[in-house]
Amino acid sequence: SREHACVKLMWAIQDDILAMRKRLLDPDAIPDDKTFLRVFGEFYLNAGSLSWRERYILYPVAFRAVSPDAFAGPGRTAGSEGEPVFTSGTGVLTRAQLEAIFSVLPVDISFIGSDDRVKYYSDPPHRIFPRSPAIIGRLVQNCHPPKSVATVEKILESFKSGDEDTAEFWLTVKERFIHIRYYAVRGESGEYLGTLEVSQDVTGIRALEGEKRLL
């Protein structure tokens, strides 16, 4: 949409920066010094342009549009630390316990509601893909680079229609092997409630050999 045109442009610039970075690190893609200088120059200019847009356009507009309370974190005022907030047939947890559990899980979690808007994300110390409280309530399509929006929408439509329940992808980020899974979340009657995104750094898991038992 027009209101998100600047953000989409920034995503496109970031995609170009990542592509140029990959090219600069590939000896076979740079045949001579002249090509290296040209690509590096484009990389430098794009990186500077993106940084400028973030500092003087994106952040100022975001801080004017979003109240300070939103940056403090959603749900901070509900209940006391020792008050049960989650009760089920398998147990009861307080808010503090629930937040602590999500923070130590070896995965990043994001939940998108049935209206395609971000409802929740976990915030472990070493999150693979950084998130900000400002994304809560935002359409998930506006949280992804333009090149991947069509794929995201295809996944959501397949979940809503009931044709699929899972989707997965894997990629390398800064020499770490990342596994990303999407799950359709459904109610007792099978109605679509939303989508759970789970990202995990499985570099260490892929390297495991033999066995290590408790006993």
WOHU-V636024 format. One record per residue. N is the residue number from 1. PSI is psi in whole degrees, 0 to 359 (999 if undefined). Layout:
((N | PSI) (N | PSI))
This chain:
((1 | 163) (2 | 324) (3 | 340) (4 | 16) (5 | 319) (6 | 317) (7 | 319) (8 | 322) (9 | 320) (10 | 322) (11 | 317) (12 | 318) (13 | 319) (14 | 320) (15 | 318) (16 | 319) (17 | 315) (18 | 321) (19 | 318) (20 | 322) (21 | 316) (22 | 320) (23 | 319) (24 | 330) (25 | 356) (26 | 108) (27 | 327) (28 | 340) (29 | 349) (30 | 95) (31 | 334) (32 | 173) (33 | 324) (34 | 317) (35 | 319) (36 | 314) (37 | 322) (38 | 313) (39 | 319) (40 | 322) (41 | 316) (42 | 319) (43 | 314) (44 | 316) (45 | 318) (46 | 319) (47 | 319) (48 | 320) (49 | 317) (50 | 316) (51 | 318) (52 | 316) (53 | 321) (54 | 312) (55 | 319) (56 | 350) (57 | 300) (58 | 304) (59 | 314) (60 | 317) (61 | 319) (62 | 318) (63 | 336) (64 | 327) (65 | 333) (66 | 133) (67 | 153) (68 | 330) (69 | 327) (70 | 326) (71 | 346) (72 | 342) (73 | 129) (74 | 147) (75 | 12) (76 | 345) (77 | 359) (78 | 111) (79 | 164) (80 | 169) (81 | 325) (82 | 1) (83 | 129) (84 | 132) (85 | 349) (86 | 117) (87 | 131) (88 | 182) (89 | 349) (90 | 4) (91 | 181) (92 | 137) (93 | 145) (94 | 169) (95 | 317) (96 | 318) (97 | 318) (98 | 315) (99 | 321) (100 | 322) (101 | 313) (102 | 329) (103 | 338) (104 | 351) (105 | 139) (106 | 31) (107 | 155) (108 | 134) (109 | 135) (110 | 140) (111 | 127) (112 | 126) (113 | 177) (114 | 345) (115 | 12) (116 | 15) (117 | 144) (118 | 125) (119 | 330) (120 | 150) (121 | 145) (122 | 159) (123 | 65) (124 | 162) (125 | 325) (126 | 60) (127 | 136) (128 | 310) (129 | 105) (130 | 144) (131 | 157) (132 | 147) (133 | 340) (134 | 343) (135 | 346) (136 | 126) (137 | 353) (138 | 146) (139 | 134) (140 | 332) (141 | 333) (142 | 6) (143 | 6) (144 | 154) (145 | 148) (146 | 324) (147 | 337) (148 | 357) (149 | 317) (150 | 320) (151 | 318) (152 | 314) (153 | 323) (154 | 318) (155 | 312) (156 | 318) (157 | 321) (158 | 328) (159 | 316) (160 | 322) (161 | 344) (162 | 4) (163 | 328) (164 | 157) (165 | 343) (166 | 158) (167 | 145) (168 | 153) (169 | 159) (170 | 145) (171 | 167) (172 | 126) (173 | 116) (174 | 49) (175 | 15) (176 | 138) (177 | 116) (178 | 130) (179 | 123) (180 | 126) (181 | 143) (182 | 135) (183 | 134) (184 | 127) (185 | 124) (186 | 152) (187 | 182) (188 | 330) (189 | 6) (190 | 1) (191 | 145) (192 | 123) (193 | 336) (194 | 191) (195 | 134) (196 | 125) (197 | 127) (198 | 118) (199 | 137) (200 | 137) (201 | 108) (202 | 20) (203 | 310) (204 | 323) (205 | 319) (206 | 336) (207 | 355) (208 | 143) (209 | 156) (210 | 216) (211 | 152) (212 | 104) (213 | 158) (214 | 325) (215 | 999))
